[in-house]
């Protein structure tokens, strides 16, 4: 089998393998958490008359806030997963399209060569006929000149030999063209299958994004009222109450992030995986090429300004660049399928960044703010985080 055919066959098999292996299917988004009835302002005012009732109402409101946050986090992480599935499906489709286009072009080229070979065979047959027909006997009977006879016999012999060679070449070319046409058909079928999968993944991603956005809007509207009610019960302001509560959540999330990163690195080390090594928490491993959705220069410029605002020097920014180059390449949608780490700082899972902003899935500033807060609380500085990452195998921070 010619090398070009072997290479094309291998390419087709790769595409078929992609088709045969379904895209990772995530479980459907869990139904919204059933929450208790929201308290009215009359309920809140009534609870103020009794310390026990007030405490119970505070617990109830905190529980409602937790439920809203949990719903938003669940849908946000689901949107991240679906978005990554779409990127993977789109990447597979691009590869399949390239294989199909290449196969079609090669089949067309082979058919052109086969037609040309057949034409040459026909032309030689005509030349053979003009040189004296199809039999040497006719030459012997019709020629009166020995020298002319020998010349014509030699010419006929050469033409006959060339005709046989060209006929074999034409047959071979036609067989190759037929084979390549078959492979092109297989490649096109694979492309169409992946196109269908990519469209479904796109629809799923759009639906998940809409659900997450709707839940964030609902959370913000309901949380505003709940924080105001909580502030009234605690003789404070909604802003102070929210800042205090979010600070507690962020502290707990940062501790959980560090523990999760350590656990993921340990699991990778024990399994022999390199998901936590030079590609960071799995940034490049889970992200198809061409899917960068943030201006790296703009992200680094903002990070530099925040590093300065926190009182750190340029050396700390250099450490931060090295750290997040390895973790995510500064890509806002960098996603690790194995552990679920997401974003520029590789929050594990991504919804932990919600304490820095509800737009944590798409806003590099929100992600950077959370990442710097995590680094400061956990390692003191970017160079501290980078040193820790360098001294662990697999690398993590």
N, C-alpha and C positions, 0 to 999 in steps of 0.2 A: 504494500500500500504506500503511495507517495507520501512524503513527509507532510505536505500541506493538508492532505486528507486526514492524516493521523492527528495533526494539531486541531483541525476543525472538529473532528470527532470528539476529542478531549474537551473542547470548549462546549460542545453541545451537551456532553455528559454532565459537565459542571452545572449548566443551566437546568438540566433535568433533575439533578440532585436538589437544586434549590426549590424546584417545583414540588418534588416529592416530599420535602421536609416542610411541613406547615409552619407559618410564622407563629411565634410564641403567642398563645392566646391567654390574655389576662382574664381573670374572673370579672364578671360584670360588676359595675359599680353597685355596692351594697345600698339597699334602700335607705333613705334618710333616717337618721336616728330618731326614734319617737321621743319627743321632749314633753315635759310636763307643761301644763298650761302656763302661759306667761302671766306674771302678776300684773294687776292693774295698779294705778297710782293709789286707788282707794285701799287696795290690799297692803301696799307699802306703808301708807299713813296709819292704817290700823295696826300694823306690826310694830310701829314705833311706840305704841302704848304699853308694850310688854317686852321685857328684855329677852325672854325665852322665844317669843314670837319673832322678835327682831333678828335674833341669832338664826332662827330657822329660815327666815326669809332671806337672810344673807347667804346661807348655805344653798338655798334653792336657786338664787340668782347666779351664784358662782357655778352651780351645776349646769344651769342653762347656758352660760357662757362657754363652759367646757364642751358641752354638746355641740354648740354652733361651731366652735373651733375645730372639733374633731371631724364634723361633716365637711367643712371647708378643706381640711388637711387631706382627708380621704379622697375627695374629688380632685383636689389639686395634684396629688401624687398619681392618680389614675390618668389625669390629663397628660402628665409628664410621660408615663409609660406608653400611652397611645400615640403621643407625638413621636416618640422614639421608634415605635413600631412602623409608623408611616415613613420615617426617614429610612429605615432598613428596607422596607418594601420598595421605596422609590429607588434606592441604590441598586437593589436586585433587578428592578425593571430596566434601569439604565444599562446594566451589564448584559442583560438578556437581549436588549435591543441592539447593542453593539454586536453581539454574537450573531443574531439573526441577520442583521444588515451585511455583516462580513460573509456569512454563509450564502446569502442571496447573490452577492457580487461575485463570489468565487464560482457559484453555479452558472451564472451568466457568462463569465469569462470562459469557463470550460465548454459551454455550449457553443460559443463563438468559435473556439478552436476546433471543435468537432465538425462544425459546418465548413470551416475553411479546409480541413483535412479531406472531407468528402468531396469538396469541389476540386481539390488537387487530384484526387483519384480519378474523377471524371475527366479532367483535362488530360491526364496521362493515358487514359483508355482511348481517348480520341487520337492522341499522338500515336499510340500503338497501332490503331486502325489505319491511320494515314501511312505508317511506315511499311505496311505490307500485310495487314490483317492479323488474324489470330493464329495462323499456322505457318510453320516453316516450309511445309510441303508446297504451298502456293508460290513461295519465293523460288523454290527450286524449279518449278514447272514454268514459271513466267519470266525468269531472268535468263538473258542470253550472255551476260557478261559475268565472269567468275569474280572479278574484283568488286563489281557492284553488288553481287550476291553476298560476298563475305561482309561487305560494309552494312548491308541491310540486315543481315542476320545478327551482326554484332549490335546494331542499333536496337533491333527488336528485343534482343536478350536483355540489354540494359534497361529498356523501357519496362519490360516485363518484371524485372527485379525491383525497379523503383516503384512500380505499381503495387507489387505485393507488400513492400515495406510501408508505402503510404496507406494501403488498405488496412494493414495491421494497426498503424498509428491512428487512423480514423476510428477504427473499432474501439481502441483503447480510450481515445478522447471521448467518444460517445458514452462508454461505460462510466468514465470518471464524471462526466456531466450528469448522468442519471443518478449516480451515487450522491453527488453534491446537491442535486435537486431534492433528493430524499432527506438529506441532512438539513437542508435549508427549511424544508417543511416542518421537520421536528423542532428546529430552533424557533420558527415562527409560532408554532403551537405553544412552546414554552413561554415565549414573550407574551402572548395573549393571556395565558394563565396568570403570569405575574402582573400584567396590566390590570386584570380583574382584582387581584389581591391588593395591589397598590391603591386602587380606587376605593376598595372597602376600608383599607387602613386609613385613607384620607378622610372618609366619611366618619369612621369611628373617632379619629383624632378631633375632628371638628365638633362632633357631638360631645365628647368628653370636655373639650375646651369650653363650650357653651355652658355645660352643666357646672363646671368649676367657677366660671365667671358669675353665673346666676347665684350660686351659693355664696360667693364672696360678697356680692351686693346685698343679699338677704342677711348675711351675718353682720355686715356693717350697719345696716339699718336697725336690726334688732339689738345689736350690742350697744349702740348708742343709747337706746332707751334703758337697757339693763344697767349700764354703767351709771347713768343718771340716777336710777332708783337705788343702786348700791351706794352711791355717794350720799344720797339723802339719808339712808339708814345709818351710815357711818359718820355723818356730820362732816363730810369732806366735799371735794369737787370731783366731777366725773373724770377730769384730766388726771388728777393725782391718783385716783383709785385705779384708773386704767394703766398708768405708768408703773404703779407698784405691782399690779397683777402681772403685767407683761414682763416686768423685770424678773419676777419669780419664775415665770414660765421659761424665760430665756436662760436663766441660770441652770434650771433643770435640764433644758434641752442641750446646753453646752456640755454638761456632765455626761449626758446620754450619748452625745455625738462622739466624745472622746472614747467612751467605752465601746461604742459600736465600731469605730474605726479600728480600735485595737483588736476586737473580736474578729472583724473581717480580715485583718492582716494575719492573725493567728490561723484562721481557717484556710487562707490562701497558702500559708507556709506549710501547713500539715498536708494539704492536698497536692502540693507541688505546683500550684498555679502561680502565674506571675501577674495576676490582676491587680496586685497592690504594689508592683515594683515600679519600673521606670515610667509606666503610663499613669502613675499616681493611683488614685482610688478606683481607677477603671475608666478614666475619661475617654481616651482614644479607643479603648476596646469596645465600647458600646455605642460609638457614634460613627455613622457612615460618613464617607468623605463628602465635602461640598455642602455641609449642612451648618456651617458657622452662621450664627444669627446675630452676631454683635461685632462692632468695630473694636478689634483688639486694642488699637491705638487709643481710642476714646476711653476704653475700660481702664487701661493702664494709666492714662493721664488722670482720670478721676481717682484711682487708687493712690497715685502719688500725692495728690492734694490731701487725701484723707490721712495718709501716713504722716504728712507734715502737720496736719491739724491735731494729730494725737501726740505730737511732740517727738516723733521719731525722725532720725536723719536719713540721708540718701542711702546709707549702707543698709538700712532696714528695708528700704524699697527694693534694693537689688536682691535681697534675700526673698522678698515677697514675689518678685518676678520669677525667680528660679523655682520657688515652691509651686506657684500656680501654673507655670509653664508645664511642669511635670504632672500636676494634678488634673488639669483640664485644658491646657492651651488657651486659657482665658475665654473659653466658650461658654456662653450663658446657658446653653442647652446640653452641655456635656453630661452624659448619663451612663452609669454603670449598671448593666443589666443584672450582674451577679448580686450586687449588694443594694442597689437602688440609690447610690450616691448621685447627687445632681448639682449642676451649676458650677460656676467658677471656683468656689471654695470646696466643692464636693460635699455638700451637706448630706448627711445620712440619717433618715431620708430627706428629700428636698423640702418638705413642708416645715421643717424646723426653722427655715428662714422666714416664715410668716411673721415672726415677732419683729422683723425688720421692715415688713411691708407686705400687703396682700398681693402685690405684683411680683412676688419672688420668682415666679416661673419665667419671667421675661425681662426683668429690669436688672441690668448689670450693677447699677448703683445700690439697689437693695441687697443684692447678693454680696457685693464687696463690703457693705456696711456690716452685714452679719458676719462675714468671714473675718474681718478685722476684730470685731468684738470677741469672736471665738478664740482667735489667736491671742489676744491680749489677756483674756481670762485664763486660758489654758497654758500658755507658754511665755507670757510676758511681752513678747515681741516677735515680729516676723523671723528674725534671725534665730530666735529660740525655737520657733516651730520648724524652721529649715534644718537646724542642727539635729533636732529630734528625728525628723524625717530621714536625714542622711544616716543616722546611726541605728536605724531599724531596718530589718530585712524580713519581709517586704517593707518598702518605704510607706510610712503613714504618719499622720500628725493629728 
